[in-house]
Structures are given as C-alpha cells and as structure tokens.
Amino acid sequence: MNNLQARIEEHIETLSKFTATPGQGTTRLTYSNEDKKAREYLKEKMKEYGLNVQEDGLGNIFGKLDGTLPDAPSVLIGSHFDSVPNGGSYDGPAGVVAGLEVAALFAENNLKPKYPLEVIALVEEEGSRFGGGLMGSRGITGLLSEDEFKNLTDHDGISTVEAMTKIGLDPTLPIKRDPKTMKAFLELHIEQGPILEDKNIPIGVVETIVGLTQFEITVEGQAGHAGTTPMDRRSDALVTAANMIARFPSLATEEGEGTVVTTGKLHVFPNGANVIPKKTVFTVDIRSGKEEHIQNVIKKLNRLIASYSKDGIHISAIQQLYMKPKKMNQEIVSLLKQTSNELDIDYFPINSGAGHDAMVLADVTDVGMIFIPSKDGLSHCPEEWSDSRDIAKAVDILFQTAKKLTEVEKK
C-alpha cells in the first residue's frame, strides 16, 4: 500500500467514527455534534496541507491554495460530508478526501497554481435533516435564498440558525458566492450502483446527471378511537397515504426510460397503536434522465392528490427541490478521459442516476465528475464500501486534471 492509499484509508476511517449510530452505519446529520467533529478534522487537515480555511453562512468549508494571478477564479474540488441515517462511510466523504489528497499532492510536488485551488466540503447534500437536499450547493449558487435557508426547520422544529449556532457556526456570514470566483468544479463520488463493478472498470466519467424533484405530502384526516369508530365513519390519514404510495410504482413504469418514484420517509401522528392517524407526512422523490418524464409524473401526482382529497381528508404538497437533468461540461469530460488515458487507467462513460452537488454548480461554472465502483452496487447503508485503490486512481486523475485547470507552476 502506498502513502496516498494509506492516507485515504486513514481519512475515511477517521470520518466514519463521527456517527450518531456506532456499529450501525454512519449517521452524520448537518449541524449535529458529529458534523462538528467531522468539520474540525477536515479543517485541521486542510491547514496541515497548507490551505487557508474559511466557512460561509451555511457552514460549507473552503480550503484555499492561493494562485499567482490576482483575483483569479478558483478550481474547486470536493463533495459533501453529511450522511443519510444509518448510511455508509464513502458517500460524500470519498470526494472530500479526494480533494484533500489533491491538495496534498500539490504541496508534496511543490506546485504553485496560477488559478487558486479550493478544496470544498459541502453541507446537507442528502437533505436528511432539513429536507430537499443539495442545500450547500444551492445556497452557494443562489437557488436557496438566505430567507428560505433561515426558515428551514428539522422535524423537531429546530431551525438551521439555531442548529448552526449550537455548534459554533456563524449564520450571519454570506451564503451566495459570486460565480466569477469559480473557474471549474471537480467532484469524485462513489457510483452507488453496479455498473463499474460489473464491468471491472475503476473509473466512470460522468456525462449526464439525472433530473430530480422532491415533494413533502401532508395528509390530514380525523383522529379517533381504534376500537369504537366504525370503518365507514373514519377519515384515516395513514390509509389514504398508503393507498397513494401504492400507486407510485405505476406512475414511474408508465413513463419508462429509467423513471423512478420513491417514498423514503413517512411520519404518522399521533403515532399511537390504538389511535386512528390524524395526520401523515411523507416524501416523494421523482427522478428521470428526461425532464418531460419528471413533469408528467408531477401532473399525475397532482391528479392523484385531487382524487384522494375528499371524505374528510385534506392533502397538501410542498415541492422542496427541483433540478433539471444536467450535462457535464464537455471540455472537462474530454480532459478527464484524456487524463485517464495518459495515466493508463481504464474508464467508462456513465450517467448518474443520483443527484449530486455537481448538478447544481453546473449552472454557474464548468463541472466535471468521476465515479469509482461501489461493492455490490450498494449505498446508503452500512455495507457501503469502495476500494481505496480505486479512490487513489481517481485522485491521480483529479490531480493531473487540476494541474491543467489551475495552470500550475513550479515554486
């Protein structure tokens, strides 16, 4: 094992310890104590690698290696460091670690860039605490306003501002970043699917990222006693929600071409075994490589809501996120492929079925993204695993690509 691979494994192992569910996967929600410990580690490593560290009003972390050109835009490299509940150790952190190690290679090789290099660690990509997802990148690009951000709350009613303040972050700092300060963004991510492993290829060069939208649906009925309320006199919010959710697979299959619909979160109120549910809140995640399919499913969802809004049942829907399918910058895609060839590393052109911060930043700067294989195609679970040898290969590709984009000079 070489030094690069050893450092990668050390980073991943250390970050995996910052979890609220030891032994049951990684649970690192945004602005939690686990978030605080992870960011302290990342900032320490950024400083150790010679980067100037700052945080913004969202808590995104930036480690900057200044360039020789005054006021020049930065080449950003990184990913997110939050997790889903009981998730894995590689989804997000692998990309942040790759950014750290690119910066380490700049230092080891005594390189000084013309354009600054910035390692970034983004918050709330998963949306596990405050909903919607991609919060860090949406804030940077202005898709999430300061007022919208400050009005977000988690399921316990704790606001973003309260949560930030509790772990010592400053919510009064600026959120949106001037696009003119960004020359390009590079992101490494685990594939979260089986294609690369099945093909025995270590690198996927992403060409397109799927479009997605997320809704929070609230079904309100009437609570009542489970034993004394006749079946024909009930306005059961959970039964209504369950009937709706059972229809979602058909909404996706009617569209075809890889369209998917998922309900991954559901809350029942008052959540008593002998009480008819008064309210049910659940999520709907819609994804497709073609925007027309997303729009069609939204129309069908609205018709479904209208058809079930009767007999004492009221249903409301809040759209928390909408992202069109995004193509990666063709020049950077070509550069990643060229660099892979130069390093004699096999790659495969691939499309992403998951949403990523790269798709948000693609609206304001040139973006390139690469995948590494996921064992058994698994992700968002404790069994999630990727080989550090593949991460090291990806770091080599990103390092050489970053050298070209930052136009490095020898010190």
Secondary structure by P-SEA (a helix, b strand, c coil): ccaaaaaaaaaaaaaaaccccccccbbbccccaaaaaaaaaaaaaaaaaccccccccccbbbbbbcccccccccbbbbbbccccccccccccaaaaaaaaaaaaaaaaacccccbbbbbbbbcccccccccccaaaaaaaaccccaaaaaaccccccccaaaaaaaaccccccccccccccccbbbbbbccccccccccccccccccbbbbbbbbbbbbbbbbbbcccccccccccaaaaaaaaaaaaaaaaaaaccbbbbbbcccccccccccccccbbbbbbbbbcccaaaaaaaaaaaaaaaaaaccccbbbbbbbccccccccccaaaaaaaaaaaaaacbbbbbbbbccccccccccccbbbbbbbbbccccccccccbbbbaaaaaaaaaaaaaaaaaaaccccc
